[in-house]
Amino acid sequence: MKKIFTLLFAVAVIAQASAQGVVDNMKSSPWTFSLGWAAIDDDGRAFEKFLDAKEGWNYNLFPSRISGMKKMSEKMSLDLGFTYVNYDAKFRNGEQAADAEEGTMWALDANTRFNAMRKGNLEIQTIQGLGFTKRDPGLDPNMITLNTGLSFNYWVKEDWGISLNSQAKWGVTNLMDGGSYLQHGISLFYVAK
């Protein structure tokens, strides 16, 4: 019993020290802000007409995604983002929509980003996290999502660059029948030092 207690105590101390390191890193690292465009592929036609942007993608002409990011460690960051798009593609959430039935779609995301590779000015990150999506109208109007994806970042200068990213957002309660969708984006990011 003494050994189990000692082991649990050691694990708790290590976890506390690690968590304190993450908090210290987040406090001392500068914010990275991004502003860009998002395209939502929510047509419900899995692996069919993947690039049918005209009838299956929802997007705006104005910037539709904003985020703020802080470093948790040298390779890991926490990214908090908000996306808003006009929900008006002809195919939405697994059904064909009437032209007059326009709406909105927005998402809040808390993702971690892992720096998988950096070579010169090019950086590749994996994206993983949780989100909440609100669709109006839609078969699944409120959905918690598990997010996964890739981001390709090009550093133009030391403190700003361009990012291309793509995410799969898996609906937790309705994974295979309309709850999931894809989000693609391009944005400018700036490190506020």
Secondary structure, DSSP 8 states (H G I E B T S, - for coil): -HHHHHHHHHHHHHHHHHHHHHHHHHHHS-EEEEEEEEEEE--S-TTSSTT-HHHHEEE-SS--EEEEEEESSSSEEEEEEEEEEEE--SEETTEE--TT--EEEEEEEEEEEEEEEEETTEEEEEEEEEEEEEEESSSSSEEEEEEEEEEEEEESSSSEEEEEEEEEEEESSSTTTTS-EEEEEEEEEEEE-
